[in-house]
Amino acid sequence: MFYSSLHFAILTSSYNNINVKPKQVKCLEAVYNGRDLVAVLPTGYGKSMIFHLLPDQIRRISQGKLKAAALNIKRKQNSADLELDVGEASFSRLKEVPVLALTATASKNDVAQIKESLNLKNPLEVIATPNRTNVFNDKVLREGEDVDFFIELLTPIVEQLGEKTVTYPLTVLYLPLKWCGFAFKYFEKHLGDKQYFPAAVDQLPENRMFAQFHAPQTKAMKEQILKELASPTSKVRVIFATVAMGMGVDIPSIRNVIHLGPPQTVREYFQETGRAGQDGKLATATLYYNWNE
């Protein structure tokens, strides 16, 4: 019954070229059969097929003729996101209602905490390796003064962006906040009028081929950037981002993720490099580091 239902859902779906992975099937079958489930599936594996984040659900629904809104409670996250979230998630559950816990990164201790906090009953555990064969991971030793190195890193990117314009592969640079502004101004100065596309278009932020994404920006600005990036005809080709561009970002065509220094935790690094190659095509994740980090 489950497999015939899944087959029908795929055939009648509005999505094209659905390729269902074995662990996705395991998760869906567990929910279908009313069994509790903890699934640790890396970013880009396809958790959204099992359960879509509300902002993405609303965005996709609103692209059609329907209007949608979310009625929920939001709170600010801090660096101890998993531990704090799971610790606050204890609840009294309804009988016979299965609980689905999905995450991209969790250690054995994290999984045990999730099961205890959510009061899961004999849950199925589905865990996939975070190693993704379409993403090439590289590390490069960063030498010299920070400013000199940063300019050396940015120069070929800005030159290629000027030449290729909107055909430049979509690239995210994760930087400390102070360097986001530096990089933005460097691109502005280097490209001049060529920072906008097409050449004769109005010189407005929405026509610029690069952007910043960080916490001090307004919610409206961040939503506009994410909406533009999700478009197959996006003009934005380079993003200077902080950790604010993390979980729940649905941008499948990112080809390069570059880190100027390692994040605070391995979990953050997997989350952020997981942005690359979500469409299954080849992508690169590069970490620049020095011996002081």
C-alpha positions in Angstrom: 0.0 0.0 0.0 2.8 2.4 0.9 4.7 2.0 -2.3 1.6 2.4 -4.5 0.8 5.5 -2.6 4.3 6.9 -3.0 4.2 6.0 -6.7 0.9 7.9 -7.1 2.3 10.9 -5.2 5.3 11.1 -7.5 3.3 10.8 -10.7 0.8 13.5 -9.6 3.5 15.9 -8.2 4.1 19.3 -9.7 7.9 18.6 -9.4 9.9 17.4 -12.4 12.5 14.6 -12.5 12.0 13.4 -9.0 14.7 10.9 -8.0 13.7 9.3 -4.7 16.7 8.1 -2.6 16.6 4.9 -0.5 16.8 6.7 2.8 14.1 9.1 1.8 11.9 6.1 1.1 12.7 4.6 4.6 11.7 7.9 6.2 8.5 8.3 4.3 7.6 4.6 5.0 8.2 5.1 8.7 5.9 8.1 8.9 3.3 6.3 6.7 3.3 3.4 9.1 3.0 5.6 12.2 6.5 5.0 13.5 8.6 7.6 15.3 11.7 8.6 13.3 15.0 10.3 13.8 16.7 11.1 10.4 20.2 12.6 10.1 20.5 13.5 6.4 23.1 16.0 5.2 22.2 19.3 3.7 21.3 18.7 0.0 20.2 15.0 0.6 16.5 15.9 0.3 14.9 16.4 3.6 12.5 18.9 2.0 10.9 16.0 0.1 10.0 14.5 3.5 9.0 17.7 5.2 9.3 21.2 3.7 10.3 24.1 5.9 7.3 26.4 6.3 8.9 29.4 4.5 9.6 27.2 1.5 6.2 25.7 1.5 4.6 29.1 1.5 6.9 30.4 -1.2 6.1 27.4 -3.5 2.4 27.5 -2.9 2.2 31.2 -3.4 3.8 30.8 -6.9 0.5 29.4 -8.0 -3.0 30.7 -7.5 -3.2 30.1 -3.8 -2.3 32.4 -1.0 -0.7 31.0 2.2 0.5 32.2 5.5 2.2 30.6 8.5 0.8 30.7 12.0 3.7 29.9 14.3 6.0 31.1 17.0 9.5 32.3 16.2 12.4 32.9 18.5 16.0 34.0 18.0 18.6 31.2 17.7 22.0 31.3 19.3 25.2 29.3 18.6 24.0 26.4 20.8 21.1 25.8 18.4 20.7 22.1 18.5 21.1 21.6 22.3 18.9 24.6 23.1 16.2 23.8 20.5 15.9 20.1 21.5 16.0 20.9 25.2 13.0 23.2 24.8 11.2 20.8 22.6 9.9 18.5 25.2 6.1 18.1 24.9 3.1 16.0 25.7 2.3 14.1 22.5 -1.0 12.8 21.3 -1.4 9.0 21.2 -0.9 7.2 18.0 0.7 10.4 16.3 4.2 9.7 15.0 7.0 12.2 15.6 9.4 13.0 12.8 12.8 14.6 13.7 14.9 15.7 10.8 18.3 17.3 11.0 21.4 17.7 8.8 24.0 17.2 11.5 23.9 15.3 14.8 26.3 13.2 16.8 25.4 10.0 18.6 24.9 12.0 21.8 22.7 14.5 19.9 20.5 11.7 18.5 20.1 10.3 22.1 19.1 13.7 23.3 16.6 14.2 20.5 15.0 10.8 21.3 14.8 11.6 25.0 13.5 15.2 24.7 10.9 14.3 22.2 9.8 11.2 24.1 10.2 9.0 21.0 9.0 5.4 21.2 11.2 2.8 19.6 12.1 5.3 16.8 13.7 4.2 13.5 17.1 5.8 13.0 18.0 6.8 9.4 21.5 8.2 9.1 23.3 9.2 5.9 27.0 10.0 5.5 27.7 13.8 5.2 30.2 13.0 2.4 28.6 14.1 -0.9 30.3 12.8 -4.0 29.4 15.8 -6.2 31.1 18.3 -3.8 34.9 18.6 -3.9 36.2 19.7 -0.5 39.5 21.6 -0.5 41.6 23.5 2.1 44.2 26.2 1.4 46.7 27.6 3.9 46.2 31.3 4.2 49.5 33.2 4.4 50.5 36.9 4.9 48.4 39.8 6.2 44.7 39.4 6.2 44.0 42.4 4.0 46.6 41.4 1.4 45.4 37.8 1.3 41.8 38.9 1.1 42.4 41.2 -1.9 44.4 38.4 -3.6 41.4 36.1 -3.1 38.8 38.6 -4.3 40.6 39.9 -7.3 40.1 36.9 -9.7 36.5 36.5 -8.6 35.6 40.1 -9.3 37.5 40.1 -12.6 35.7 36.9 -13.8 32.3 38.3 -12.6 33.0 41.4 -14.7 33.7 39.2 -17.8 31.0 36.5 -17.4 28.3 38.6 -15.7 25.2 36.5 -15.0 26.9 33.3 -16.4 29.4 33.4 -13.5 28.8 30.3 -11.3 26.8 31.2 -8.2 29.3 31.6 -5.3 28.9 32.1 -1.6 31.8 33.5 0.5 31.3 33.0 4.2 33.2 35.8 6.0 33.3 37.6 9.4 30.9 40.6 9.4 33.7 43.2 9.1 35.0 41.6 5.9 31.5 41.5 4.3 31.5 45.3 4.0 35.1 45.3 2.8 34.4 42.8 0.1 31.2 44.6 -1.0 33.0 48.0 -1.3 35.9 46.3 -3.2 33.6 44.9 -5.8 31.8 48.2 -6.1 35.0 50.1 -6.7 36.4 47.5 -9.1 33.3 47.0 -11.2 31.9 50.5 -11.2 28.9 50.7 -13.6 29.5 47.1 -14.7 28.2 45.8 -11.3 24.7 46.1 -12.7 23.0 43.8 -15.3 22.2 44.4 -18.0 24.6 47.3 -18.7 21.9 49.8 -19.5 19.6 48.9 -16.6 18.8 51.3 -13.7 21.5 51.2 -11.1 19.4 49.8 -8.3 20.3 47.2 -5.6 18.1 44.5 -7.2 20.1 44.8 -10.5 23.5 44.4 -8.8 25.4 41.1 -9.4 26.6 40.7 -5.8 25.1 41.2 -2.4 25.7 40.9 1.3 23.7 38.6 3.7 24.1 39.1 7.4 22.2 39.7 10.6 22.2 43.5 10.7 20.2 43.6 7.4 16.5 44.0 7.5 14.3 41.0 7.2 12.9 42.4 3.9 16.3 42.8 2.5 17.3 39.2 3.3 14.0 37.8 2.0 14.5 39.7 -1.3 18.1 38.3 -1.7 16.9 34.7 -1.0 14.0 35.1 -3.4 16.4 36.4 -6.1 18.9 33.6 -5.5 16.2 30.9 -5.8 15.2 32.2 -9.2 16.7 30.3 -12.2 17.3 33.7 -13.8 19.0 35.3 -10.7 21.2 38.3 -11.4 23.0 37.8 -8.1 26.1 35.7 -8.7 28.3 36.4 -5.6 27.1 36.5 -2.0 29.2 37.8 1.0 27.6 36.0 3.9 27.9 35.4 7.6 26.5 32.5 9.6 23.1 34.3 9.2 22.8 32.5 5.8 22.6 29.1 7.3 19.7 26.7 7.9 16.6 26.4 5.7 18.2 28.1 2.6 16.8 26.5 -0.5 19.2 27.5 -3.4 20.1 24.4 -5.4 22.4 26.0 -8.0 25.3 27.2 -5.7 28.5 26.0 -7.4 31.2 27.4 -5.0 31.2 27.9 -1.2 34.3 29.6 0.1 35.2 30.1 3.8 37.7 32.8 4.9 38.6 30.9 8.1 36.8 27.9 9.7 33.4 28.4 11.5 33.1 27.9 15.2 32.0 24.3 15.0 32.2 21.4 12.6 28.3 21.3 12.6 28.3 24.9 11.2 30.8 24.0 8.6 28.7 21.0 7.3 25.6 23.2 7.3 27.3 26.0 5.3 29.2 23.8 2.8 26.0 21.9 2.4 24.7 24.9 0.4 26.9 23.8 -2.5 25.6 21.5 -5.2 22.1 20.8 -3.9 21.0 20.2 -7.5 23.4 17.2 -7.7 25.8 18.9 -10.1 29.5 19.3 -9.4 30.4 21.9 -6.8 33.4 23.0 -4.7 33.8 23.9 -1.0 37.1 25.6 -0.2 38.3 26.5 3.3 41.1 29.0 3.7 42.8 28.8 7.1 46.0 29.8 9.0 47.8 28.2 11.9 46.3 30.6 14.4 42.7 29.3 13.9 
